[in-house]
Structure formats: structure tokens, C-alpha cells
Amino acid sequence: THAHDTTALRLAVRPKLWLLDRDGCINADVGSPGVVRREDLHLIPGSAGAITRLRLFAPVAVVTNQSARGKGLLSAAGLDEIHERLRHLIASAARGGLASEDGSRWDGLYVCEDALPSSRKKPAAGMLLEALHDFTCEPSEAVMVGDSWSDVVAARRAGCVPVLLATGHGQALAAALRRQGSRLPASLTAAALSEERVLAEWLGGRGEAEAALVREALCGGPVSVYETLAQAADALLAQARELPSSQQRRGETAARGLAAPTLRRATPPAMSATASSPPRPPAPRRCDAADAVEVREMAEKDIPAVAALLTGAFAAPGYSALQRAIVRAETAAGLAERRGASLLLVAEREGAVVGSVEAFTPEFLRGKQLRFWSASLPLESYVSALATAPSARRSGVGRTLMSRVEAIVWEAGESVLSLQVDELNGPALQLYRGLGYEVVGRERASTTPSRYGLVSKLLLGGVRERTLLVLQKPR
């Protein structure tokens, strides 16, 4: 058996979901620590059109490791801006073809921010399994396309069909294949594992950890390599159209509805205090003995910590120390004004605030103009902002805070709880959908980092445009 040949991948099942890596697959890979500024984003030629063509056949979900967040090199708001920029780049590039803006974005966005290996970070299968669950897709009906062996191994572990690209991390492999006389697309086989020279060339100087990924990937079967996402999309779609449809295909597609995800929530609205008082939370209690997290009402002494938490989550990535200080001070002032009027809870672990949530009751909202609120919706209880410390993410803190808010709101006799999420905030949407919230609308909103127009315009970068999904949960 040859280490590689020109036999391209043959699909056995009609795909119902395309899973795409981000850096090196859709946009150019810029090396470590990755894209940390929106200005560093550059589409790989043909990738926007490829996404458009793939979406005409089945949903597209982006599955990406972004460890710069876990390393503290990128804020939540910065990651939000990067994905918003990427979406617009894709839309602009595709608009000359078949796509409108809505037709050229992705259907799902799954991001792992962990700096260290975890169950979600590729090559682990966590994010892929989340996508399969969200889109009601069997593993064999999903194709994972990426530029690295960790993408291939993640696909293997999830049971999906892997496809490797010669862009990004795949450039060294492609160069080695060309030196060995192979033309792309090519199919790599396990025979390479017994040819040390061939394997060494494929690795391009990378170490034993990479070699282990190659071995795991190829032991699961041949791996097809394509020049670009555009070439892979054309080849895969040509095969997919010839395969019979699943009997449940049409019903499942209709059931997905507004499964357009997100990445990072919008900035909480700035409001003045009111005399109205929401239901007071019960006495503090332990929500999880294993994690020793205490959920309680925010006290005055917590305001600096909560303001810092919200600033870290929502401040723009390029802000200077002075700009961050302005945002933090204004956030703290707003919290002080609303304490005792809105429902403000914190999660505390070992004496440190690791999460916060703020919600408004109808009494508080009556007569006020919510910056994000749709006039067509009833004025129900509304969750304004949920934030967790980086060290507490994916540990159940956000879910616990939301459950606590719901218990208080339901006990007060309210029938619906509403919230809004930036449409690029995939992790947040997954959390809320898992708690039973449903998308009931979508609206475009202008958000400002300050309640004072001149401060926003002159010191903080001015107005930001974003699309928000409106979610609601009945009692």
C-alpha cells in the first residue's frame, strides 16, 4: 500500500452538517498566539464562496480553538469583534455570487478558550459532539474540514468524516507531498506509519506529539487532503448530491429554525436608579458543595469586583489602561445606582467573586427605554448581563446563577423571562438553550460603551453595530 495516492475521499452517507475549522481553513493562519486583532483577519481566497455553497446543501458550523482567550491575550469583547468582522468579510466576499449577508454566514459557532488541553479543545471531540447534538446529526453524517492533524483526530474521536486542507498548518504537508510526487487532492494511508522518512517530511519538523496525532488519524482510515476549502467543498458537494437523502432530512431542517448562534453577549444597558424594588433573594446558600460556590445578593463591597468582571468580559480588546479604567468606573457607578432596585446576584468561591448576573423586573422596566428592547415584545422580566470569571467558565457557575434568577422570578409570579444575546455568542446561546430558552426574534442594535455620548465617541471608539437574538423562557 502506498503512503499516499490520488484517490479522493468517497462519502458513504449524505452529509447533514459541515464542521469547519477557522484559522487556516476560512481565514489565514497568522501563527501564535493566533488572531488577536480584527485587523489580522484575512480570508483565504475562495473560502467565502465555499461556505455559501456548502450552506445551500446543509448547515455549516465553525469549530475553533482560541487559546488566546484562556491565556489572557484577548478579551471576550475582542473575540466577539473578531467573529463579527469575519462574518462581514465572508458576506462581503460572497455578495458578488449567490449569497446575501444572511446566506453567507455560518449556522453554528463553537469556541474553546482553554489554554490547556481539555475535553472541548481539539483534538478532543467535545465541541464536535456539542454541534452534533445541537443539529440532531449522527456522527457519520457530519464532515469535519480543517488544516491540522488535531482537526482530523477530533473528527475521528467524534465519529465524523475528516478532511485535511493544504492551507494553514497543512502547507508543510502539502509541500512534502509535492516533493514526493503527489498531486492534490490525495489520500493519505496508514502505510506512511512504516516509512519514517515519509512521516518525518509530513511532520515538517514538528515533534512527537504531532507524530502521535498522525498515527491516531491514519489508524482510523485514509485521510483526504485538498488544496483549499473551495476545492474540498466542490468535491464533497459533487458527491453529496448523488447520495440519497435521509427520510428525516426535511423535517429536521425545518425543526432547526433559528439555530443561528453567537459569541459573547452584548454590553448591559446603562440605567438610572428607581424606587421600585424587585423580590429580594432568599438567604445565601451553597449551590454546589463540590465547587463551594455561594450565590447571594450583591453587596456594596462587591461592586469593584463585579465592575472588573464585566469590564474584562465586555471591554474592547484594544483599550488602553485609561479606557479600561473609564469603563470600569462607569460600570461601577451604574451598579451602585441600580443596587436595591434591580436584581443583582454574585457567585462567590473561596472569598472571590467568580460570577454575576443582573435582571430587571417589570416594575423596574416600566417607563424606561431599554437600549436593546424590541418594541414588539411584552415588557417581562429581563436578564441584562451574565458574566463569569475565566477561571470559573464551564464549571456550572453561569447555569447556577441563571437557575437562581429563574427561581426568584417564578416565585414572584412572573410568567416569562427574557434576554438578548449577540448572534455570534455561541457558548452563551448553548447555555440558554440548554436551560430551555427559545429564540423568538432577531434585531439589529447600536450599543455604546458609555452612557455619555461624547465619552463614547471621543474616548471609547463610538457606537458598535451588532445583531441580537431575543430569547424567552416561559414558566
N, C-alpha and C positions, 0 to 999 in steps of 0.2 A: 504494500500500500504506500502511495506517495504521501509526503508530508503535506502537499497541497496540490490541488488540481483546479480546473476551470469549471467544475460542476457547481452551479449556483444552488442556493437553498431552494428546496421544494417544499412548499407548505402542504400540510396534510389536512388542515382544518381551516375553514373560512374565518379570518380574524374578526373579532368583535371589539378589540381595543388595541391601540398603538401606544406603547410606552416609549418615550424619548428622553434620553439624557439631555442636559442643557449645554454646558460648556464643552466645546469640541465637537458637538453634534449640530446644534442650532446656531450658536454664536461661537466666534473664535476663542480658543483657549489662550489665556494670557499668562499662564504659568502661576506659580504660587505667589501670593495667597489666594488667587482667583480674582474674579471681577468684584472690586470693592467700590468702584465709582461708575455711575451710569455712562460716563464718557468713554469707558473702556469697552463698552459693548459694540461689537461689530458682527453683523450677520455673516455666516458662511454663505457664499453665493449659492442660490437655489434652494436654501433651506425654507424660506417663507413660502415659496410655491409648493414645496413638498408637503408642508404642513397643511396647506389648503387642500391639496389633492387627497391626502390621507383622511382629512376630516369629512370629505364628501362621501367616504366609504364607511368610516367608523370613528368613534371618539378618539381624541388624542390627549394623553396625559403626560405631563413633564415630570420626571422623577430625578431629583438632583441633590447631590451632597453639597452643602455650603458651610464648610467648617470655619470659614472666616467669622461667622456669627458666634460660634462657640468659643473662638479664640479672642473675642472682643475687638475684632478689627472692623466690624460692620454692625451698625445698629439695625433694629427691626425696621425702622422707617427707611433706612438706606436700602435694605433688601427689598422692601416694598417698592421704592422708586426704581430700582434696577429692573424688577419684573414688569412694572408699568411701562418703563422705557422699552424693554424688549418686546412687549406686546404691541406697542405702537410701531416699532421698527418692522415687525413682521407684517402688520396691517399695511403700512406704507409701501413695503416692497411688493406685497401681493396684490395691491389695489389695481395695478395695471392689468391683472389677469382676471380670474374668475371671482376673486374674493372681494367682499365688502369688509369693513373692520370686524364685524361680528363673525364673518365666515373665515377669518384668518387667525383667530386666536386659538389657544388650547382649551380643552374641556376640563382638565384637571391639573392641579399643580401640587406636587408633594415634595417637601423640602426637609432634609435632615440637617440640622445646625450643629450636630455633635462634633466636637473636636477629636474625641477618642472613639475607637470602634464601639458600635452599639448594635442593637437588634434592628434598627432602622437604616443605619448608614451602610450604603453599598460597600462591599459585596454582600452584606446581609440582605435578606429578602423582605424586610419589614415594610418598606414603603410600597413595594410592588404588591404585596399581599393586601395592603390597605386599598390600593387602587382597584385590585380585582374585586374586593368586597364591595366598594362603593359603586362600581359599574356592573355588578352582578355578572361577572365574567369568569368562566373556567380558565385555569392557567394555560391550557393548551390552545385557547382561543385568543391569547394575547401575544404580541410580538414586542420584544424589548430591543431598541436600537441605541447603541452607544459607541463611544470611541475608545473605551478601555476594557481591559480584561475583568475589572471589577463589575462592569455592567453585564458582561457575559455570565460571570459566576452568579450574580444576583438573579439573573434570568433563570439559570439552571436551578438554583435553590428554590425559586418560586414555582418552577414547572413551566415557565414561559419559553417561547421560541427566541433564541438570541441572534442578533445581527450585529456585526462589528464594522465600524467605519474606519477609513484610512485618513480621517481628519483628526485634529487634536492630538491626543496621546497615540492614536493609531498611525501617525505619519512615519514613525521609525519602523513599525512593522511593514507598512506598505513599501518603504524604500528597500527593506531586506527582501521582500517578496520579488520586487522587480530585479534586484541583483541576482536572485535565484532563478530568474527567467519566467516568472509567473505574471500573468496579466489579470487585472481585476475586472469583474468580480472573481474571487477564488474561494475555494472551500478548504479550510484547514482541518487536518485529521490528526488522530492520536499517534500516527506514525512518527510525527515530529518529536515525540517524547523520547524516542530511542536515538534520535540524531542530535547529539549535543551541539554540534556546530550550527545546525539549523535553528535550534531553540535559542542558542546564545545570540544569534543575529536578530531573531524576533524580539528578544528582550531589550535590545538596544542599550546594553549597559546597566539595566535595572537589576536589582538584587534577587535573593532567593524568595522573598515574599511574592514578588511578581511571578517568578517561575512556578510557585505553588498555585497561583491563580490560573496560570496557563494550563497546568496539569489537570486541575479540577474542571476547567472549562472543557478541555478536549476529551477528557474521560467520559463526559456526558454525551459526546457525539460530535460530528463535524460542526464547524463554525464558519459561516459565510462572511466574507469581507467585501465591502463595496467602497468605491471611491468616495462617495458623498451621500448625504441623506437624500438628495434628489435622485441619484442613481438607484439607491435602495428602494425608495418609495415607488419609482416606476416599475422596478422588477417585482416587488411584492404585490402591487396593485394588479399587475398583469396576471399574476397567478390567482390572486384572491377572487377576481371577477369570474374566474372559471369554476370556482368551487361552489357547491350547493349551499344555499342559505340554511341557517338553523331555523327550525319551526317556531322557535320563540323569539327570533330576531326582531320582528316588527313590534311585538308587544313590549319587549324590554326597551327598545329605543324610545317608544312613546312614554314609557314609565320614567325615563331619566329626566325628562322635562328640563328644568333649570339647573342642571348639575354643573354649572359654570363656577369653578372655585376661585380661590382668593390667595392672598398672602399678607397679612398684617392689618389690623383693624385701624379705623380712622381715628383721628385725634378727638378726644372727648370735647363736647361743646362747652364753651365758656358761658356761665350763667351767674346771675346775681342771687343773693340770698332771698329767702321767702319766709313768711311766718308759718306756712303750712308745715306740719310735722308728719313724717311717714310713720308707719308702725315701727316700734323700737324692736331691735333684735333681742331674742332671748339671751340669757346669761351665756358667757363664753363656754365652749365645750371642745373636747378633743374630737376631730373628725376622723383621725386615723391613728391608732395607737402606734403602729409601726413607724410612721413618719413623724409622730409627735407634733402635728400641726394644729394650732389653735385658731379658730375663726371667731372674731369678735368685732364689735363696733370700733371704727377708727377713733382714736383719742387724739387730743391736740398734740401730744408728744410724737404721734406717728406721722404728722404732716410732712416734715422734711424727708423721711424715708419714702413715703408714698410719692411725693413730688419727684424725688430722684428716680424712683422706679418707673414712673410714667415718662419722664424725660428720656431715660435710657431706652424705653420701648418705642417712643414716637418721634424723637428729635431727628432732624435730617442728618445724614452721615457726615456731611462736610462742615457742620457747625464748628465754630471756634469755641474756646473755653468761655469767652464772653457771651456768645449767642446761647450756649447751653445754660449759662447762669441766668440769662434773661428768661428763657423758657421755664427753668426750674422755679424761679422766683414767682413768675406769674401763675404757674400751676399751683404752687403752694398757697398763694393768695386766694385763688378760686376754691381750693379745698377748704380753706378756713372759712370762707363765706358760706359755703354750702353745708358744712358740718352741722348736724342737727336739723337740717331741712331735707336733704336728700338722704338716701340710704347708702352709707359708706362703710364697707367692711374690709378688714385686713386678715390675712393669714400669717400667723407668726410661728416660726420654728426656732427653738433654742434662743429665744430673745430677739430674733431678727425678723423684720417684715419681709416675707418672700412672695406676697401676692396681694392684690387689692381689686375691689370691684365697686362700682358706683351705679346705683339705679335711682330712677325718678318715679314717683307715684303720680297719678292723675291730678291730685291736688297741687303738686309742685308744678306740673306742666301747664295747668290751666292758665291761659292768658300769656304764655311765653312763646317765643318763636324759636323752635329748635332748628339749629343750623342744618341738620341732615333730614329733618322730618318731612315726610310726604303729606301734603295737604289732603290727599285722598284717603289716608288711613285714620282710624279712630285713635283718639288720644288715650292709649292704655299705658300701663306701667312699662317703663323703658329702661334697658340696661345701656348705660352710656359708655363705660370703659371697663375692660377686664385686662389686667396685666400680671405677669408672674416674673420673678427674677430668673435669669438664665440658669442658675443652679437648681431651680425648682421646676423647670419645664418638663413635661411628660412624666410627672410624678403624681398627678392627680390633684394638684393644688387648684388649677383653674376649674376643673369639674366640681370640686368640693365647694368653691366659692359660689359657683352658679347654682348648685343644688341648695345652698343656704339661702340665696336670694329668692329662689322659687318658693321655698318653704314659707318664708316671711310674706311674700306677695300672695300666695294662695291662702294663708291664714287670715290675711286682711280682707279676703273676699273677692279679690280681683280674678277675672276670668281669662285674661290673655297677658302674656309677657312678650314684649317686642324688643328687637335690637337691630343694628345695622353693621355690616361687615364689608370692608373693602373687597371687591370681587377677586382680587389677587391674593387674598389671605387664605390659602388652602388649609393650613393647620387649624385656624380658628373655625372655618366652616365645618371641618370634620368634627371638631369638638361639639359645636352647636347642633349639628345634625344627629350626632350620637346621643345628645340629650333630648332629642325629639323636636327640635325646631325645624320649620319648613320655610323655604323661600316663597314669599308672596309678592315680591316686586323687585324692581331694579330702577335706580335713579342716578343721574349724574349730579355731583355736588362739588361746590367750591369750598375748600377748607383753608383756614388761615392759622398760622402758628401762634397768633396773639389776638386778643380781643380788641386791641388798639390797631386801627388800620395803618397808621404811619409807622408803628413799630414793626408790623409785619412787612410792610413794603420796603422800608429803608434798612432794617436790621436783620430780618429773618427770611428774606427771599421771596416774600409776597405770597399770593394765592396759589394753591395747588388744586388741580382738577383731578377728580377720581370718580370711579363708578362704584356705587354701593349697592349691595344686596340687602333687601329688607326681609328679616326672618321673624316669625312669630311662633309661639307655642301656646296652645290652649290649656286650660287647667285640666 
